[in-house]
Amino acid sequence: MLYGQGIRYNGVGVDSSTYDKSLANYTYDPAEARKLLAKAEFPNGFDTPCYNLTTQREPYIKEVGEAIYAYLQTIGVRCQVRGLEYSAWLDMIRRKPNHAPDGIISTMSGQGIPSDPANVWVLHLHEYVPESGLGAFSLTKDDKATKLVKQLQGTMAPAKRAGLIKEIGQYKHDMVLGGIPTYQPVVTLAWRDKFAFTPWPFPGYWRGFQEVSAVP
């Protein structure tokens, strides 16, 4: 689907100094998933809204969301797929009035270079605290995860920070918190010799650029 423009992703980017290759990918096991649904007292599955971004922000984000929801259908999670235009999608993940999420939603998050996930975890893993920005996109409430994210925000020593990131990454992975990671996009930039590419001077977001302009 992604034509090679994606990398399996377990919560920390492969370009990060804190990437942990020991984190195993979640297994694809529909039979086990159906057993877990039955154990949760949903032997016949259930119906739920599934929100999908219909305008491209990352390559093939619409199609990836549709594929995810199709996989869920096979185990009995019957998605009522609802396509959202970008501004409506933002309202949903930001909990704007009358737009609180009431089902499953496919989202994304940005990380810089190196891919330090701290800011992302403040938004997606920290518990939601109204009017503070903490947990702004989070549907997770786990006291240990919140405590670890707060600790990470105050840790600047590189070695200690790297160890804490790996600890949080492992806990997040084991407890399936903050959403299920899928893939890290690979963005290809191409331009003709008639155009000049001026990169953003700050080495922040990997896809950041300041200006693409015609050569005089």
N, C-alpha and C positions, 0 to 999 in steps of 0.2 A: 504493500500500500504506500509506503514512504519512499519507494525507489532507492533504498539505501541511505536515505537522508535522516536516519534516526539511529540512536544507540540505546540499547537496553539500560534502564535507569533504576537504581535502587535507593534514590534519595539524596545522594551526593554525586556530583558530576565526575566523570572519569578524568577530567582535566584538573581536578582539585588535588592539592597535596594531602588532603584528608580522605581521599577516595579509599574505600575499604572493599577490596575485591573478595574478601571472605564472606560478605553478605550474599547468601544464596538467593537466586531468583525464586519468586513464588511459583509453585508448581501449577501446571494446568491440569486439573483433575475434576472434571464435571461430576463424576460419580460421588466423590468425597464432598463436593459442594452441596449436592442434593441431600446427602446424609446429614450435613451440618444444618441445613434448612429444616429438615424433619426434626432434628434434636432441638431446634429453636421453636418448635411447634408450628412450623409452616410446611407440613408434608406435601401440600399441593401448591407450594409457592405463594406468591402474593403479587398484587398490582401496585405500582408506584410511579409517580411522575419521574421522568428522566430528562433533564435539561441539557440541551446541546447548543453550542455556539455555531451559528450558521454562516458567519462571515469569517474569512481567513485572518487569523492573527499569526499563527504558526503554520508551517506547511501541512496541509491536509488535516487540520484540526477537526473540521466538520466530519470528514470521513472516518477519522479515528474514533470519534465519539459514537458514530453510528455503529461501528464495528464492536465497540465495547458493549453497547446496549444489545446488540444482536447476540453476543456471547451470553449475556445475562439471561436472555429469553430462554436459552437452551437448558438452564437449570431451574426454571420456574419463576425467576424474577421478571415478571411481565411489565416491561417498560412502556409507559405511555409517553412516547418521545415528543418533546415540545421544543421546537427550534426557537432560539433567541437571537435577535440582532444584537450587535456588540453592546450598545448602551443598556439594553434590557438585561443582558448577561451580567454586566457590571453591577447593575442594581441588585440582581439576585445574589451575587457573591458578597456584596457589601451590606446585605441586609437592609436595603432601603425600605421605607414604609410600604407595607402591602406586597413586599417581594421576598419575604423570608423563605429560605429553601425548605421545601417540605418533601424532598425525595432525594434523588441522586443527581449530581451535577458534575460535568467534566470541566475541570479548570486547568490553569497553568500558572507558573510562577517564574520570575526572572532571577538569575544569579549572575554575579559578576565574575571576573577573572582575578585570582583563582576562584573556583566555585565554592565560596564559603557560604554555607546555607543558613547562617545565623539569622539574617533579616527575614528570610523566607519562613523560618520556623517560628519567629515572633508572630507572623501573620497567620500561619496555617496550623501550627502545632500547639502554641500557647493557648490556654483557655480564653474564651471570649470575655473581654471586660468592656462593657459599653462606654462610649465616649472617651476611650483611652487610646485606641488604635491597636491595643494588644489583642491578638486573636481575631483580627478584623475579618478574616476569611475562614475562621476555624469552626469546625463542628466537633472538635475534640475537647473533652474535659477530663484530664488525667493529672492529678496532683504532682506526680513524679515528673512527668514531662514538662509541666509548667515550671517547676522548681529548677530543672536542668537547663531550660531555655534561659531563665533569668540569670542563672550562674554563668552561662556562656556569654551573655551580653556584658558581663563585668569582668571577663577573663581576657587579658591582652597578651600575656606571655605566650609566644607561638607554640611551644611544646605542650603546655598545659591546655591551650585552646584546641590543638589538634587531637589530644587525647579525649577531651570532653566531647568534641564533635563526633568522634567515633563511638563513644559511649551512647550519646543520644541517638545516633544513627542506628545502632544495634537495638536499642530499646524501642525506638519507633518501628523498626522493621519487625521485631518479635511480637509487638502488641498490635500491629497494623493500625497505627495512629496517623492522623493528619492526612488521610487519603491514601490510595494505593498508587505508587509511582509507576509510570509506564515507560516513557522514552524521553530522551534528551534529543532535541532536533539538531540537525546539522544544516546550517544555512550556507548556501552558495551565493556569493556575490559575483556578478559578471557585468562588464560594461565595455562599450566600444571605445576605440582610440579617439573618438570625437569628444569624449567626456573625461573629466578629471575627478578623482576620488580624493577628498580631503577627510581623513579620519578625525574623529573626536579626540582632542588632546588628552583627555582623562581616560586612562585604560580601565574603564568601568565595564558596563555591560558588553558582552562579547559581540553583540550585533549593532552596537552604537556607532553612529556616524554623524558627522556634522553637516556635510554638504556634498551633493553631487551636482556639478554644474558644467555647462558647456564650455569647452576650451575656446578662447577667443580666436 
